[in-house]
């Protein structure tokens, strides 16, 4: 791994993207690639910063195969800062384009018409012994988990409302919140006005801590309001066999189906979210069944399978390029 400097945080589409705007890095990556030949140059979010743009520049006629993966949905790319006409020259220098979902393909196609190969994100499904890092929450309570940044689009505000309403009726539930950032003012206000019983803020967690939390939880909630092209966090929950309540948004529907691995709630709808959580609170059999279905469904996202799909795509592109030349 060779570092190429630092990126800067930029607020885009309700989230924070880390982007490099450095012209120095743009030329630095080009010089590096000119001095080190690679059979394949594969970038992610090609228009997301100066380094990826430098790697796929039209001036880089080095004979290597150039492939890009598109992850974004509704607005977090470089085209916000550079005219499409300029970026189109970079796009045309790509030999292949991968989209992680139909949503990502649809968004990218709005700006750059092309043949996109849909290959989803993957997840490591190798057998791992998950250590219990939270013995203090090992009791009879039903644990409801949220994992994510404290951004409005992640929908934590709606989950907190739903939980506080349910807590008045069910004493045997607990809300676990793992993530970083600053709570929005609406969430802070509702928490200060209603005593937050059995809500645990766990802060930012490591990968091992996150896996432990999924194993400890009975219900995982992903109440995002939109702007998701995929659901990596859904895969992480599914890998643990945890049942899901997720928002009925396009990016999540690429991964899960209602009553198969999860219950889908309408985004920004506290009552819809609350009702689905309540169904699972009262139906352990359904929780178990959804979790088992999730374990089965997540197998197709195994990195071994996904990486083979990517390698096969490389081979197809190489043959196409050789025939064209």
C-alpha positions in Angstrom: 0.0 0.0 0.0 1.4 3.4 -1.1 -0.2 6.5 0.5 -0.9 9.5 -1.6 -1.6 12.1 0.9 -4.8 13.1 2.8 -8.4 13.9 1.7 -10.6 16.5 3.1 -14.2 16.1 4.4 -16.9 17.6 2.2 -20.6 17.8 3.1 -22.5 16.3 0.1 -26.1 14.9 -0.2 -26.6 14.7 3.6 -23.4 12.9 4.2 -19.6 13.6 4.5 -17.4 12.5 1.7 -13.6 12.5 1.9 -12.2 14.0 -1.3 -8.8 15.1 -2.6 -8.8 18.3 -4.7 -5.0 18.4 -4.9 -3.6 19.1 -8.4 -0.2 18.0 -7.0 -1.7 14.6 -6.2 -3.3 14.4 -9.7 0.1 14.6 -11.4 1.8 12.6 -8.7 -0.4 9.5 -9.3 0.1 9.9 -13.1 3.9 10.0 -12.7 3.7 6.9 -10.4 1.7 5.0 -13.0 4.0 6.0 -15.8 6.9 4.5 -13.9 5.1 1.3 -12.7 3.1 -0.7 -15.2 0.0 -2.4 -14.1 -2.1 -4.8 -16.1 -5.3 -3.4 -14.5 -6.0 -0.1 -12.9 -9.2 -0.3 -10.9 -10.6 2.8 -9.2 -13.6 3.4 -7.1 -15.8 6.5 -7.5 -13.7 7.7 -10.5 -15.0 11.2 -10.3 -14.6 11.4 -6.5 -11.3 13.2 -6.4 -8.0 14.2 -8.1 -6.2 10.9 -7.4 -8.8 8.7 -9.2 -9.2 11.3 -12.0 -5.4 11.3 -12.4 -5.3 7.5 -12.7 -7.9 7.4 -15.5 -6.8 10.6 -17.3 -7.1 10.5 -21.1 -3.4 11.2 -21.2 -2.7 7.9 -19.5 -2.3 5.8 -22.7 -0.2 3.1 -21.0 -2.0 0.0 -22.3 -3.3 -1.0 -18.9 -6.9 -2.0 -18.5 -8.9 0.8 -16.8 -12.0 -0.1 -14.7 -14.1 1.9 -12.4 -16.7 1.0 -9.8 -19.6 3.4 -9.1 -21.1 3.4 -5.7 -23.0 6.7 -5.5 -26.7 7.3 -5.4 -28.0 10.8 -5.8 -25.1 13.1 -5.6 -21.7 12.7 -4.2 -19.4 12.8 -7.2 -16.9 15.2 -8.8 -19.4 16.3 -11.4 -20.7 18.8 -8.8 -17.4 20.6 -9.2 -16.2 19.8 -12.7 -18.4 20.2 -15.9 -19.7 16.9 -17.4 -18.2 17.8 -20.7 -14.7 17.6 -19.1 -15.5 14.4 -17.1 -16.8 12.7 -20.2 -13.3 12.6 -21.6 -12.2 10.7 -18.5 -15.2 8.4 -18.7 -14.4 7.6 -22.3 -10.9 6.4 -21.2 -12.4 3.7 -19.1 -12.5 0.2 -20.6 -15.1 -1.1 -18.1 -17.6 0.3 -15.7 -19.0 -1.6 -12.7 -22.1 -0.4 -10.6 -22.7 -2.0 -7.2 -26.5 -2.0 -7.8 -29.3 -1.0 -10.1 -29.6 2.3 -8.1 -25.9 3.1 -8.6 -26.2 2.2 -12.3 -29.3 4.4 -12.8 -27.5 7.4 -11.1 -24.3 7.0 -13.0 -26.2 6.6 -16.3 -27.8 10.0 -15.9 -24.4 11.6 -16.5 -22.4 9.0 -18.4 -24.3 6.6 -20.7 -22.5 3.3 -21.0 -22.6 -0.4 -20.5 -22.4 -1.0 -16.7 -21.7 -4.4 -15.3 -23.6 -4.8 -12.0 -21.4 -6.5 -9.4 -22.5 -6.0 -5.8 -20.3 -5.1 -2.8 -19.0 -8.2 -1.0 -18.5 -9.2 2.5 -16.1 -11.6 4.3 -18.0 -14.8 5.2 -15.1 -16.8 6.4 -15.7 -18.5 9.7 -14.8 -16.2 12.5 -15.0 -16.6 16.2 -16.9 -13.5 17.4 -15.8 -12.6 20.9 -18.4 -11.3 23.4 -17.2 -7.8 24.0 -20.4 -6.6 25.7 -21.1 -9.0 28.6 -22.9 -6.2 30.4 -25.8 -6.4 28.0 -26.2 -10.1 28.2 -29.6 -10.4 29.8 -33.2 -11.1 28.9 -33.9 -7.8 27.3 -34.6 -7.6 23.5 -31.7 -5.6 22.1 -32.5 -3.2 19.2 -29.4 -2.1 17.4 -28.5 0.9 15.2 -25.1 1.2 13.6 -24.1 4.2 11.5 -22.9 7.8 11.4 -25.1 10.4 13.1 -26.3 11.9 9.9 -29.9 12.9 9.2 -30.2 10.6 6.2 -29.4 7.6 8.5 -32.8 8.2 10.2 -31.7 7.7 13.8 -34.2 10.5 14.8 -37.1 8.4 13.7 -35.8 5.3 15.4 -35.4 7.1 18.7 -39.0 8.3 18.5 -40.2 4.8 17.7 -38.2 3.3 20.5 -39.4 5.8 23.1 -43.0 5.1 22.1 -42.5 1.4 22.4 -40.6 1.7 25.7 -43.8 3.0 27.4 -45.4 -0.4 26.5 -42.5 -2.8 26.6 -40.1 -2.7 29.6 -38.0 -5.6 28.2 -36.4 -3.7 25.3 -33.1 -1.8 25.0 -31.8 0.5 22.2 -28.1 0.2 21.4 -26.6 3.0 19.3 -23.2 2.6 17.7 -21.7 5.4 15.6 -19.9 8.7 15.5 -20.7 12.3 15.0 -23.0 14.8 16.6 -26.6 14.1 17.2 -28.9 16.4 15.3 -30.8 19.0 17.3 -34.2 17.2 16.9 -32.8 14.0 18.4 -31.2 15.9 21.3 -34.4 17.7 22.0 -36.6 14.6 22.1 -34.0 12.8 24.3 -34.0 15.8 26.8 -37.7 16.0 26.9 -38.3 12.2 27.5 -36.2 10.2 29.9 -34.2 7.9 27.7 -34.6 4.6 29.6 -32.3 1.8 28.4 -30.7 3.7 25.6 -26.9 3.0 25.3 -24.7 5.2 23.2 -21.6 3.1 22.5 -19.7 5.6 20.3 -17.7 4.6 17.3 -16.9 0.9 17.3 -14.2 -1.2 15.8 -15.0 -4.0 13.3 -14.7 -6.6 16.1 -17.0 -4.6 18.4 -19.5 -4.2 15.6 -19.6 -8.0 14.9 -20.1 -8.6 18.6 -23.0 -6.1 18.7 -24.7 -7.8 15.8 -24.4 -11.1 17.6 -25.8 -9.7 20.8 -28.8 -8.0 19.1 -32.2 -9.3 18.4 -33.3 -6.7 15.9 -31.2 -4.5 13.7 -32.7 -1.3 12.4 -31.6 0.6 9.3 -34.1 3.5 9.2 -32.2 5.5 6.4 -34.3 8.1 4.7 -32.7 7.6 1.2 -29.5 8.3 -0.8 -28.2 4.8 -0.4 -27.1 2.8 -3.4 -26.5 -0.3 -1.5 -26.6 -1.7 2.1 -23.3 -2.9 3.3 -24.5 -2.6 6.9 -27.4 -4.8 6.0 -25.0 -7.5 4.8 -23.1 -7.2 8.1 -26.3 -7.8 10.0 -27.3 -10.7 7.7 -23.9 -12.3 8.2 -24.7 -12.5 12.0 -28.2 -14.0 11.4 -29.9 -10.9 12.9 -33.3 -10.0 11.7 -33.8 -6.6 10.1 -36.1 -3.7 10.0 -35.0 -1.5 7.1 -36.4 1.5 5.2 -38.3 0.8 2.0 -35.8 2.7 -0.1 -34.3 1.8 -3.5 -30.8 1.1 -2.3 -31.9 -1.3 0.4 -34.4 -3.1 -1.9 -31.4 -4.2 -4.0 -30.3 -6.3 -1.0 -33.4 -7.4 1.0 -37.1 -8.2 0.5 -40.0 -7.6 2.8 -40.9 -10.7 4.9 -37.9 -12.6 3.5 -34.9 -11.2 5.5 -36.6 -8.2 6.9 -39.6 -6.0 7.5 -39.6 -2.9 5.4 -40.8 0.4 6.8 -41.7 3.6 5.0 -38.9 6.1 5.3 -39.4 9.0 7.7 -42.5 7.3 9.1 -42.2 6.7 12.8 -45.5 4.7 13.1 -44.5 2.3 10.2 -41.1 1.8 11.9 -42.6 1.4 15.3 -45.2 -1.2 14.1 -42.6 -3.4 12.4 -40.3 -3.3 15.5 -43.3 -4.2 17.7 -44.2 -7.1 15.4 -40.7 -8.5 15.9 -40.7 -7.8 19.7 -43.8 -10.0 20.0 -42.8 -12.7 17.5 -39.6 -14.6 18.3 -40.4 -17.2 15.7 -40.5 -14.6 13.0 -37.3 -13.1 14.3 -35.6 -16.4 14.0 -37.0 -17.2 10.6 -35.9 -13.8 9.1 -32.5 -14.3 10.6 -32.1 -17.7 9.0 -33.3 -16.3 5.7 -30.8 -13.5 6.0 -27.9 -16.0 6.7 -28.9 -17.9 3.5 -29.3 -14.8 1.3 -26.0 -13.2 2.3 -24.1 -16.1 0.9 -24.2 -14.7 -2.6 -22.3 -11.6 -1.4 -19.3 -13.7 -0.2 -16.1 -11.9 -1.3 -14.9 -15.1 -2.9 -17.8 -15.1 -5.3 -17.8 -11.3 -5.8 -14.1 -11.2 -6.5 -14.4 -14.0 -9.0 -17.1 -12.0 -10.8 -14.7 -9.0 -11.0 -11.9 -11.2 -12.3 -14.2 -12.7 -15.0 -15.2 -9.1 -16.0 -11.5 -8.2 -16.3 -11.0 -11.2 -18.7 -14.0 -10.2 -20.8 -12.7 -6.7 -21.1 -9.1 -7.8 -22.0 -10.5 -10.0 -24.8 -12.7 -7.2 -26.1 -9.7 -4.8 -26.0 -7.4 -7.3 -27.8 -10.1 -7.9 -30.5 -10.6 -4.2 -31.0 -6.9 -3.5 -31.4 
